[in-house]
Amino acid sequence: RPKHYNMNVTDYHFDAVLENFSIACEAMEAPPDAIRDAVSVLGLVRADVTAGCTVRLEVARKRTEAVGTDGLFECLGGDHGLARFVDQLYDFLVRDHRIKHYFRGSKLATIKQAQGRYLAQMFGSQVAYQGRSLDRIHSVMTITDYEYDSFLECAQKALRAVGADATGIDESVVIMEATRNSVLVNRKPHDVRLLLAATAKNTVFERLGGDAGVERMVNRMYSTALEDPRVKSFFEKNKAKVAKIKRKMVAFMGGRFGGPSTGYDIHNLRPTHYNMNVSDYHFDCIIDIIRAVLRDLGHDGQDVNDAVALLQPVRADVTTGFTVRMEIARRNVSQGTDHLFRNLNGEEGVAAMMEALFDIATADPRIKHLLLPDKERIKQAQTLYFTEALGGPRVYKGRRLPVVHADLGINDYHFDAYMVDLADAMVQQGFNDALVDEVLVTLEPVRAEVLCRSRDVYKTAEIKNGKSLLDRFGGDLNLETIVNSMYDRCTQDSRVQFHFEQAVAKQRQMRRRMYQYLSGAFGGPVQYEVSQLRPVHFTMNITDYHFDVVADCFCDTAREMGVQEDVVKEAQEVINRVRADVTTGCTVRMELAKAKTEEEGVN
């Protein structure tokens, strides 16, 4: 009892220790009846361990209820004394390694002033606190009991430092303790068994076999990518370049998977990929390849899912350059292509561009076999087609493109090579980068016709054991329930609350459309066209931060409703495929603003 009397150990803390002790015994495979007996014996000393806290806080509580906080306010020295207390408190907070990360930055003085007023009002001052409520302030943080207890300890030390007596300190702790639930608004139930399992679990880096395993995965992935026409053009380099790329990929992925730091700076990802035209489609192809390679190497589904989940957050760094340039070009041609034809210098300009293109393409080992047998006729037909497609007069009278290309065996690799050659030809002719991008955007829809496939490739989740992802979620009704619960969660989450707090009719519409999109994406009938996502969200200023919050809300809700973890992670991967459609508007505007500011300053 004397050992614990001043330690502020509550029944909550005592029960937490018993729970940890009990589960540690389970991990050591102690017999259940022995564990029960041990817990019972330890329970006999509960009163001795918690008495000090119980008695002191109860006395302080009754005193506060009986006479209010006026006496405490005077005991602490009034407004002047409280100001000294807050100064002393912050002196401790900014040096406490457990919680100092919450008390740093340019706004520290503002936070200190607001918190000082809140504490002064709590302790009986006439100073009025007029800021936001505690739960609103702390809703963007995940503060734990440990951190809150650390704050209270700093407060007690500060009170002692300014001369408060034991009674005043106890009363102050009672008052501050009443705010715990308002500060810990994001507190999650503590699952000791889950934590124990996570602690015992190796990192993805270790599960993949360390440096050797990651290197083996990268080598296999690179070889596979070179055979995949969807992404082959990005990986087909000379021997020295290939070796350099592989080294960087091993270094990046090793660190990403939890291995030792190897010196790869993740901030290099965006500038490295900015001009490479890597789209979400390409990113998803690489994810598919990595998933297949890991399975071929004998890794189980959990390891594969965990590895993929660690790679998804870098999607924006890899695809932003393409997203921004293509969206700017798309907006420029959305009102028509007449200006393109004029900027290309009309029919003569298009003809000169095609002449340059065929000089390059017929020397390109990747595609020359498709053009050389009948070069002049093909060039003439394509010149007429491009003249019309790029805003000129309707002069093309040839066959439909799917008919022309049906038996030629053309794939994405050939089309990408052709488009790269076209870009080179335009640069050779003196056209600027913006015009090149507009031409490429205008011609991109031609890919589907040349490759004889549907333009709207609605990629859904995999079928496993004869069941779609929707079935594994429990069907339409269960998915709809999860979406509604997720929506309710978002309306309470201040990070995304602004986007979800709408009129009742609007909320009903948003819930229905989110369910309809997910139902189709998870393998059910398509009820919502994915092509609508981009225009709907373009002006909504949704960042990757917001997207991740909503995705996490969905996954957390699904877990709470009993959906298995591997199914949740698969759903998260499907949702990530439309990240660009939802965030492009904000990404494009922010990138343009950033570039303009860097170029012109803020004057």
C-alpha positions as CSV (number, residue, x, y, z in Angstrom):
1,R,0.0,0.0,0.0
2,P,2.6,2.6,0.9
3,K,4.6,1.8,-2.3
4,H,1.6,2.5,-4.5
5,Y,-0.2,5.2,-2.5
6,N,1.1,8.1,-4.5
7,M,1.3,6.4,-7.9
8,N,-2.3,7.2,-9.1
9,V,-2.9,3.5,-10.1
10,T,-6.7,3.1,-10.8
11,D,-8.8,0.0,-11.2
12,Y,-8.5,0.6,-15.0
13,H,-4.7,0.3,-14.8
14,F,-4.9,-2.7,-12.4
15,D,-7.2,-4.6,-14.8
16,A,-4.9,-3.8,-17.7
17,V,-2.0,-5.4,-15.9
18,L,-4.1,-8.5,-15.0
19,E,-5.1,-8.8,-18.6
20,N,-1.5,-8.6,-19.9
21,F,-0.4,-11.1,-17.2
22,S,-3.2,-13.5,-18.1
23,I,-2.5,-13.5,-21.9
24,A,1.3,-13.8,-21.2
25,C,0.5,-17.0,-19.3
26,E,-1.6,-18.2,-22.3
27,A,1.4,-17.5,-24.6
28,M,3.5,-19.6,-22.2
29,E,0.9,-22.4,-22.5
30,A,0.0,-22.4,-18.8
31,P,-3.1,-24.5,-18.0
32,P,-6.3,-22.5,-18.0
33,D,-7.2,-23.4,-14.4
34,A,-3.7,-22.3,-13.2
35,I,-4.1,-19.0,-15.0
36,R,-7.5,-18.4,-13.3
37,D,-6.1,-19.2,-9.9
38,A,-3.1,-16.9,-10.4
39,V,-5.4,-14.0,-11.5
40,S,-7.6,-14.6,-8.5
41,V,-4.6,-14.5,-6.1
42,L,-3.3,-11.2,-7.7
43,G,-6.8,-9.8,-7.5
44,L,-6.6,-10.0,-3.7
45,V,-4.2,-7.1,-3.5
46,R,-6.2,-4.8,-5.7
47,A,-7.3,-2.5,-2.8
48,D,-3.7,-2.2,-1.6
49,V,-2.4,-1.1,-5.0
50,T,-5.3,1.3,-5.9
51,A,-6.2,2.7,-2.4
52,G,-4.0,5.8,-2.6
53,C,-5.5,6.9,-5.9
54,T,-9.0,6.0,-5.0
55,V,-9.0,7.8,-1.6
56,R,-7.2,11.0,-2.8
57,L,-9.3,11.4,-5.9
58,E,-12.6,10.7,-4.0
59,V,-11.7,13.3,-1.4
60,A,-10.8,15.8,-4.0
61,R,-13.9,15.0,-6.0
62,K,-16.2,15.5,-3.0
63,R,-14.4,18.7,-2.1
64,T,-14.8,20.1,-5.6
65,E,-18.5,19.1,-5.7
66,A,-19.1,20.7,-2.3
67,V,-17.4,24.0,-2.7
68,G,-16.6,24.3,-6.4
69,T,-13.3,25.5,-7.8
70,D,-13.1,28.9,-6.2
71,G,-10.9,27.7,-3.4
72,L,-8.7,25.8,-5.9
73,F,-8.3,29.0,-8.0
74,E,-7.2,31.0,-5.0
75,C,-4.9,28.1,-3.8
76,L,-3.1,28.1,-7.1
77,G,-2.5,31.8,-6.9
78,G,-5.3,33.2,-9.1
79,D,-4.7,34.2,-12.7
80,H,-1.1,35.1,-12.1
81,G,-0.4,31.7,-10.4
82,L,-2.2,29.8,-13.2
83,A,0.0,31.7,-15.8
84,R,3.1,30.5,-13.9
85,F,1.7,27.0,-13.8
86,V,1.1,27.0,-17.6
87,D,4.6,28.3,-18.3
88,Q,6.1,25.6,-16.0
89,L,3.9,22.9,-17.6
90,Y,5.0,23.8,-21.1
91,D,8.6,23.8,-20.0
92,F,8.1,20.1,-19.0
93,L,6.0,19.2,-22.0
94,V,8.4,20.4,-24.7
95,R,11.2,18.3,-23.0
96,D,9.2,15.1,-22.3
97,H,10.2,12.5,-24.9
98,R,6.9,10.7,-24.6
99,I,4.7,13.6,-25.8
100,K,6.9,16.5,-26.9
101,H,6.0,15.8,-30.6
102,Y,2.6,17.2,-29.8
103,F,4.1,20.4,-28.6
104,R,6.4,21.8,-31.3
105,G,6.1,23.8,-34.4
106,S,5.3,27.4,-35.4
107,K,1.9,27.3,-33.7
108,L,3.1,26.3,-30.2
109,A,2.6,29.8,-28.7
110,T,-1.0,29.8,-30.0
111,I,-1.7,26.3,-28.6
112,K,-0.2,27.3,-25.3
113,Q,-2.3,30.4,-25.0
114,A,-5.5,28.5,-25.9
115,Q,-4.7,25.6,-23.5
116,G,-3.8,28.1,-20.8
117,R,-7.2,29.8,-21.1
118,Y,-9.0,26.4,-21.1
119,L,-7.2,25.3,-17.9
120,A,-7.7,28.7,-16.2
121,Q,-11.5,28.4,-16.9
122,M,-11.5,24.8,-15.6
123,F,-9.8,25.9,-12.4
124,G,-12.2,28.7,-11.6
125,S,-10.9,31.8,-13.4
126,Q,-13.2,34.3,-14.9
127,V,-11.1,34.1,-18.1
128,A,-13.5,32.7,-20.8
129,Y,-12.2,30.1,-23.2
130,Q,-13.8,30.6,-26.6
131,G,-12.0,28.0,-28.8
132,R,-13.2,24.8,-30.3
133,S,-14.4,21.9,-28.1
134,L,-11.7,19.4,-27.0
135,D,-13.1,16.5,-29.0
136,R,-13.0,18.6,-32.2
137,I,-9.4,19.8,-31.5
138,H,-8.2,16.2,-30.8
139,S,-10.2,14.4,-33.5
140,V,-7.2,14.5,-35.9
141,M,-4.9,12.9,-33.3
142,T,-4.7,9.4,-32.0
143,I,-3.6,10.1,-28.4
144,T,-3.3,7.1,-26.1
145,D,-3.9,6.7,-22.4
146,Y,-0.1,6.5,-21.9
147,E,0.3,9.9,-23.5
148,Y,-2.6,11.4,-21.5
149,D,-1.1,9.9,-18.3
150,S,2.2,11.4,-19.2
151,F,0.5,14.8,-19.6
152,L,-1.1,14.5,-16.2
153,E,2.3,13.6,-14.7
154,C,3.8,16.8,-16.2
155,A,0.9,18.8,-14.9
156,Q,1.5,17.4,-11.3
157,K,5.2,18.2,-11.6
158,A,4.4,21.7,-12.7
159,L,1.9,22.3,-9.9
160,R,4.5,21.1,-7.4
161,A,7.1,23.4,-9.0
162,V,4.9,26.5,-8.5
163,G,4.2,25.6,-4.8
164,A,0.8,23.9,-4.9
165,D,0.1,21.7,-1.9
166,A,-1.0,18.0,-2.1
167,T,-4.7,18.8,-1.8
168,G,-4.6,21.4,-4.6
169,I,-2.7,19.0,-6.9
170,D,-5.2,16.2,-6.2
171,E,-8.2,18.5,-7.0
172,S,-6.5,19.7,-10.2
173,V,-5.9,16.1,-11.3
174,V,-9.6,15.2,-10.6
175,I,-10.7,18.1,-12.8
176,M,-8.3,17.3,-15.6
177,E,-9.1,13.6,-15.5
178,A,-12.7,14.5,-16.4
179,T,-11.5,15.6,-19.9
180,R,-9.7,12.3,-20.7
181,N,-12.5,10.9,-22.9
182,S,-12.8,14.2,-24.8
183,V,-9.1,14.2,-25.6
184,L,-8.9,10.5,-26.4
185,V,-11.7,10.6,-29.0
186,N,-9.8,8.2,-31.4
187,R,-8.9,5.7,-28.7
188,K,-9.3,2.2,-30.0
189,P,-10.0,-0.9,-27.9
190,H,-6.7,-2.4,-26.8
191,D,-6.4,-6.0,-28.0
192,V,-3.6,-7.6,-26.1
193,R,-3.7,-10.8,-28.1
194,L,-3.5,-8.9,-31.4
195,L,-0.6,-6.8,-30.1
196,L,1.2,-9.9,-28.9
197,A,0.8,-11.6,-32.3
198,A,2.0,-8.4,-34.1
199,T,5.0,-8.2,-31.8
200,A,6.0,-11.8,-32.6
201,K,5.4,-11.3,-36.3
202,N,8.4,-10.7,-38.5
203,T,8.5,-7.7,-40.9
204,V,7.5,-8.2,-44.5
205,F,11.3,-7.8,-45.3
206,E,12.1,-10.8,-43.0
207,R,9.2,-12.9,-44.3
208,L,10.3,-12.4,-47.9
209,G,13.8,-13.6,-47.0
210,G,15.7,-10.4,-46.3
211,D,18.0,-8.8,-48.8
212,A,18.4,-11.9,-50.8
213,G,14.6,-12.5,-51.0
214,V,13.8,-8.9,-52.0
215,E,16.6,-9.0,-54.7
216,R,15.2,-12.3,-56.0
217,M,11.7,-10.8,-56.2
218,V,12.9,-7.7,-58.0
219,N,14.9,-9.8,-60.6
220,R,11.9,-12.0,-61.3
221,M,9.6,-9.0,-61.4
222,Y,11.9,-7.1,-63.9
223,S,12.1,-10.2,-66.2
224,T,8.3,-10.6,-66.1
225,A,7.8,-6.9,-66.8
226,L,10.0,-7.2,-69.9
227,E,7.6,-9.9,-71.2
228,D,4.5,-7.9,-70.4
229,P,3.4,-5.7,-73.3
230,R,1.5,-3.4,-70.9
231,V,4.7,-2.1,-69.2
232,K,7.6,-3.5,-71.3
233,S,8.5,0.0,-72.7
234,F,9.3,1.3,-69.3
235,F,11.8,-1.6,-68.5
236,E,13.5,-2.1,-71.9
237,K,16.9,-0.4,-71.3
238,N,20.6,-1.1,-71.9
239,K,22.4,-3.5,-69.6
240,A,24.0,-0.8,-67.4
241,K,20.7,1.0,-67.0
242,V,18.9,-2.2,-66.1
243,A,21.4,-3.0,-63.4
244,K,21.1,0.5,-61.9
245,I,17.3,0.4,-61.9
246,K,17.3,-3.0,-60.2
247,R,19.7,-1.7,-57.5
248,K,17.4,1.2,-56.8
249,M,14.3,-1.0,-56.7
250,V,15.9,-3.4,-54.3
251,A,17.0,-0.5,-52.0
252,F,13.6,1.1,-52.1
253,M,11.5,-2.0,-51.6
254,G,13.8,-3.4,-48.9
255,G,13.4,-0.2,-46.9
256,R,9.6,-0.1,-47.7
257,F,9.2,-3.7,-46.4
258,G,10.8,-2.9,-43.1
259,G,14.4,-3.7,-43.8
260,P,17.4,-1.6,-42.8
261,S,17.8,1.8,-44.3
262,T,19.9,1.5,-47.5
263,G,20.2,5.1,-48.4
264,Y,17.3,5.3,-50.9
265,D,15.5,8.7,-50.5
266,I,11.8,8.2,-51.0
267,H,11.6,11.9,-52.0
268,N,13.3,11.0,-55.2
269,L,10.3,8.9,-56.4
270,R,8.2,11.8,-57.7
271,P,10.9,13.7,-59.7
272,T,12.3,10.4,-61.0
273,H,8.9,9.3,-62.5
274,Y,7.4,12.7,-63.3
275,N,8.2,12.7,-67.0
276,M,7.9,8.9,-67.5
277,N,4.1,8.9,-68.3
278,V,3.4,6.2,-65.7
279,S,-0.4,6.0,-65.3
280,D,-2.5,4.2,-62.7
281,Y,-3.1,1.5,-65.3
282,H,0.7,0.9,-65.5
283,F,1.0,1.1,-61.7
284,D,-1.7,-1.6,-61.3
285,C,0.0,-3.8,-63.9
286,I,3.2,-3.7,-61.8
287,I,1.3,-4.5,-58.6
288,D,-0.3,-7.5,-60.5
289,I,3.2,-8.6,-61.6
290,I,4.6,-8.3,-58.0
291,R,1.7,-10.2,-56.6
292,A,2.1,-13.1,-59.2
293,V,5.9,-13.2,-58.6
294,L,5.6,-13.5,-54.9
295,R,3.1,-16.3,-55.3
296,D,5.4,-18.1,-57.7
297,L,8.2,-17.7,-55.1
298,G,6.1,-19.6,-52.6
299,H,4.9,-16.8,-50.3
300,D,1.5,-17.1,-48.7
301,G,-1.4,-14.8,-49.3
302,Q,-0.8,-12.8,-46.1
303,D,2.8,-12.0,-47.1
304,V,1.7,-11.0,-50.6
305,N,-1.2,-8.8,-49.3
306,D,1.1,-7.1,-46.7
307,A,3.8,-6.4,-49.3
308,V,1.3,-4.9,-51.8
309,A,-0.3,-2.8,-49.0
310,L,3.1,-1.3,-48.3
311,L,3.6,-0.3,-51.9
312,Q,0.2,1.2,-52.5
313,P,0.9,4.5,-50.7
314,V,3.6,5.5,-53.2
315,R,1.1,5.4,-56.1
316,A,0.7,9.2,-56.2
317,D,4.5,9.8,-56.2
318,V,4.9,7.5,-59.3
319,T,1.8,8.6,-61.3
320,T,1.4,12.4,-60.5
321,G,3.5,13.6,-63.4
322,F,1.4,11.7,-66.0
323,T,-1.9,12.6,-64.2
324,V,-1.1,16.4,-64.2
325,R,0.1,16.7,-67.8
326,M,-2.7,14.5,-69.2
327,E,-5.4,16.3,-67.3
328,I,-4.2,19.7,-68.4
329,A,-4.1,18.5,-72.0
330,R,-7.6,16.9,-71.6
331,R,-9.0,20.2,-70.4
332,N,-7.5,22.0,-73.3
333,V,-9.0,19.7,-75.9
334,S,-12.4,19.3,-74.1
335,Q,-13.9,22.2,-76.0
336,G,-12.8,20.8,-79.4
337,T,-9.6,20.2,-81.4
338,D,-9.8,23.0,-83.9
339,H,-7.0,24.9,-82.1
340,L,-4.8,21.7,-82.3
341,F,-5.0,21.7,-86.1
342,R,-4.1,25.4,-86.2
343,N,-1.2,25.0,-83.8
344,L,0.1,22.1,-85.9
345,N,0.2,24.5,-88.9
346,G,-2.7,22.9,-90.7
347,E,-2.5,20.1,-93.3
348,E,1.1,21.0,-94.2
349,G,2.2,20.8,-90.6
350,V,0.5,17.5,-90.0
351,A,2.0,16.0,-93.2
352,A,5.5,17.2,-92.1
353,M,5.0,15.7,-88.6
354,M,3.9,12.4,-90.2
355,E,7.0,12.4,-92.5
356,A,9.2,12.8,-89.4
357,L,7.3,10.2,-87.5
358,F,7.7,7.5,-90.2
359,D,11.4,8.3,-90.5
360,I,11.8,7.5,-86.8
361,A,9.2,4.6,-86.6
362,T,10.5,2.7,-89.6
363,A,14.0,2.7,-88.0
364,D,12.5,1.6,-84.6
365,P,13.3,-2.1,-84.1
366,R,10.2,-2.4,-81.9
367,I,7.6,-1.5,-84.6
368,K,9.3,-1.2,-88.0
369,H,8.1,-4.7,-89.1
370,L,4.6,-3.4,-88.9
371,L,5.2,-0.4,-91.2
372,L,8.0,-1.2,-93.7
373,P,6.1,-3.7,-95.9
374,D,3.8,-1.0,-97.2
375,K,5.3,2.2,-95.8
376,E,4.0,4.8,-98.3
377,R,0.4,3.6,-98.4
378,I,0.3,3.3,-94.6
379,K,1.8,6.8,-94.1
380,Q,-0.7,8.3,-96.5
381,A,-3.7,6.7,-94.8
382,Q,-2.5,7.6,-91.3
383,T,-1.8,11.2,-92.4
384,L,-5.5,11.5,-93.5
385,Y,-6.7,9.9,-90.3
386,F,-4.5,12.2,-88.1
387,T,-5.6,15.3,-90.1
388,E,-9.2,14.5,-89.2
389,A,-8.6,13.3,-85.6
390,L,-6.6,16.4,-84.7
391,G,-9.2,18.9,-85.8
392,G,-8.8,19.2,-89.5
393,P,-11.3,18.5,-92.3
394,R,-13.0,15.1,-92.6
395,V,-10.8,13.5,-95.2
396,Y,-10.3,9.9,-94.0
397,K,-12.3,7.5,-96.1
398,G,-10.6,4.2,-95.1
399,R,-11.7,1.2,-93.1
400,R,-12.5,1.2,-89.4
401,L,-9.4,0.9,-87.2
402,P,-10.4,-2.4,-85.6
403,V,-10.8,-3.9,-89.0
404,V,-7.4,-2.6,-90.3
405,H,-5.5,-3.9,-87.2
406,A,-7.4,-7.1,-86.4
407,D,-4.8,-9.6,-87.6
408,L,-1.6,-7.6,-87.0
409,G,-0.9,-8.8,-83.4
410,I,-0.4,-5.3,-82.1
411,N,-0.3,-4.9,-78.3
412,D,0.3,-2.1,-75.8
413,Y,4.1,-2.3,-76.2
414,H,3.8,-1.5,-79.9
415,F,1.3,1.3,-79.4
416,D,3.5,2.8,-76.6
417,A,6.5,2.7,-78.9
418,Y,4.5,4.4,-81.7
419,M,3.4,7.2,-79.3
420,V,6.9,7.7,-78.1
421,D,8.1,8.0,-81.7
422,L,5.3,10.5,-82.4
423,A,6.3,12.6,-79.4
424,D,9.9,12.6,-80.6
425,A,8.8,13.6,-84.1
426,M,6.8,16.5,-82.8
427,V,9.8,17.7,-80.7
428,Q,11.9,17.4,-83.8
429,Q,9.5,19.6,-85.7
430,G,9.8,22.3,-82.9
431,F,6.4,21.9,-81.2
432,N,6.3,22.6,-77.4
433,D,5.7,20.1,-74.7
434,A,2.1,21.3,-74.0
435,L,1.1,20.7,-77.6
436,V,2.7,17.3,-77.6
437,D,0.7,16.3,-74.5
438,E,-2.5,17.6,-76.1
439,V,-1.9,15.5,-79.2
440,L,-1.1,12.4,-77.2
441,V,-4.3,12.8,-75.1
442,T,-6.4,13.3,-78.2
443,L,-5.0,10.1,-79.8
444,E,-5.0,7.9,-76.6
445,P,-8.6,6.7,-77.2
446,V,-7.4,5.3,-80.5
447,R,-5.5,2.6,-78.5
448,A,-8.7,0.7,-77.7
449,E,-9.6,0.6,-81.4
450,V,-6.1,-0.4,-82.6
451,L,-5.9,-3.1,-80.0
452,C,-9.5,-4.3,-80.7
453,R,-10.7,-4.0,-77.1
454,S,-13.4,-2.1,-75.2
455,R,-12.5,1.4,-74.3
456,D,-14.1,1.1,-70.9
457,V,-12.1,-1.6,-69.2
458,Y,-13.9,-2.0,-65.9
459,K,-11.4,-3.9,-63.8
460,T,-13.1,-5.8,-61.0
461,A,-11.7,-7.9,-58.2
462,E,-10.6,-11.5,-58.7
463,I,-12.8,-14.5,-58.5
464,K,-11.5,-16.8,-55.7
465,N,-12.9,-20.3,-55.1
466,G,-15.8,-19.4,-57.3
467,K,-16.7,-16.3,-55.3
468,S,-16.5,-12.7,-56.3
469,L,-15.1,-10.1,-53.8
470,L,-18.7,-9.0,-53.3
471,D,-19.7,-12.5,-52.3
472,R,-16.8,-12.7,-49.9
473,F,-18.1,-9.4,-48.4
474,G,-21.3,-11.1,-47.6
475,G,-23.3,-9.9,-50.6
476,D,-25.0,-6.7,-51.6
477,L,-27.0,-6.2,-48.4
478,N,-23.9,-6.6,-46.2
479,L,-21.9,-4.2,-48.5
480,E,-24.6,-1.6,-48.4
481,T,-24.7,-1.8,-44.5
482,I,-20.9,-1.4,-44.4
483,V,-21.1,1.7,-46.8
484,N,-23.8,3.3,-44.6
485,S,-21.8,2.7,-41.4
486,M,-18.6,4.0,-43.1
487,Y,-20.5,7.1,-44.2
488,D,-21.7,7.7,-40.6
489,R,-18.1,7.3,-39.4
490,C,-16.9,9.9,-42.0
491,T,-19.4,12.4,-40.8
492,Q,-17.8,12.2,-37.4
493,D,-14.2,12.3,-38.6
494,S,-13.1,15.9,-38.7
495,R,-10.5,15.1,-41.4
496,V,-13.2,14.4,-44.0
497,Q,-16.3,15.6,-42.2
498,F,-16.6,18.6,-44.5
499,H,-17.1,16.4,-47.6
500,F,-19.7,14.2,-46.0
501,E,-21.8,16.6,-43.9
502,Q,-24.5,17.3,-46.5
503,A,-28.2,17.8,-46.7
504,V,-30.2,14.6,-46.1
505,A,-31.2,14.1,-49.7
506,K,-27.6,14.7,-50.8
507,Q,-26.3,12.2,-48.2
508,R,-28.8,9.6,-49.5
509,Q,-27.5,10.1,-53.0
510,M,-23.9,9.9,-52.0
511,R,-24.4,6.7,-50.0
512,R,-26.3,5.0,-52.9
513,R,-23.6,5.9,-55.5
514,M,-20.7,4.8,-53.2
515,Y,-22.5,1.4,-52.7
516,Q,-23.3,1.2,-56.5
517,Y,-19.7,1.8,-57.5
518,L,-18.2,-0.6,-54.9
519,S,-20.8,-3.3,-55.8
520,G,-19.6,-3.3,-59.4
521,A,-15.9,-3.0,-58.6
522,F,-16.2,-5.9,-56.2
523,G,-17.7,-8.2,-59.0
524,G,-21.4,-7.4,-58.9
525,P,-23.4,-5.9,-61.8
526,V,-22.1,-2.5,-62.9
527,Q,-24.5,0.1,-61.6
528,Y,-22.2,3.2,-61.6
529,E,-19.9,4.1,-64.5
530,V,-16.4,4.6,-63.3
531,S,-15.9,7.3,-66.0
532,Q,-18.2,9.5,-63.8
533,L,-15.8,9.5,-60.9
534,R,-13.3,12.1,-62.2
535,P,-15.8,14.9,-63.3
536,V,-17.8,14.4,-60.1
537,H,-14.8,14.9,-57.8
538,F,-12.7,17.3,-59.9
539,T,-13.6,20.5,-58.1
540,M,-13.8,19.0,-54.6
541,N,-10.2,19.5,-53.5
542,I,-9.8,15.9,-52.3
543,T,-6.2,15.0,-51.6
544,D,-4.5,11.7,-51.1
545,Y,-4.7,12.4,-47.4
546,H,-8.5,12.6,-47.6
547,F,-8.7,9.5,-49.9
548,D,-6.6,7.5,-47.4
549,V,-8.9,8.5,-44.5
550,V,-12.0,7.4,-46.3
551,A,-10.4,4.1,-47.4
552,D,-9.3,3.5,-43.8
553,C,-12.8,4.2,-42.6
554,F,-14.2,1.7,-45.0
555,C,-11.7,-1.0,-44.1
556,D,-12.1,-0.4,-40.3
557,T,-15.9,-0.6,-40.7
558,A,-15.6,-3.9,-42.7
559,R,-13.3,-5.4,-40.0
560,E,-15.7,-4.4,-37.3
561,M,-18.5,-6.2,-39.2
562,G,-16.5,-9.4,-39.3
563,V,-15.0,-9.3,-42.9
564,Q,-11.8,-11.3,-43.0
565,E,-8.5,-9.4,-43.1
566,D,-7.4,-10.8,-46.5
567,V,-10.7,-9.8,-48.0
568,V,-10.4,-6.3,-46.5
569,K,-7.0,-5.9,-48.0
570,E,-8.1,-7.0,-51.4
571,A,-11.0,-4.5,-51.2
572,Q,-8.5,-1.7,-50.3
573,E,-6.4,-2.6,-53.4
574,V,-9.5,-2.3,-55.6
575,I,-10.4,1.0,-54.1
576,N,-6.9,2.3,-54.7
577,R,-7.4,1.8,-58.5
578,V,-9.7,4.9,-58.6
579,R,-7.5,7.1,-56.5
580,A,-6.4,9.2,-59.5
581,D,-10.1,9.6,-60.6
582,V,-11.0,11.1,-57.2
583,T,-7.9,13.1,-56.4
584,T,-6.8,14.4,-59.9
585,G,-8.7,17.7,-59.7
586,C,-6.8,18.7,-56.5
587,T,-3.5,17.2,-57.7
588,V,-3.6,19.1,-61.0
589,R,-4.5,22.5,-59.4
590,M,-2.0,22.2,-56.6
591,E,0.8,21.2,-59.0
592,L,0.0,24.1,-61.3
593,A,-0.1,26.5,-58.4
594,K,3.2,25.2,-57.1
595,A,4.9,25.5,-60.5
596,K,3.5,29.1,-60.9
597,T,4.7,30.1,-57.5
598,E,8.2,28.6,-58.0
599,E,8.4,30.4,-61.3
600,E,6.9,33.8,-60.4
601,G,7.0,34.0,-56.6
602,V,4.0,35.1,-54.6
603,N,4.0,38.8,-55.5
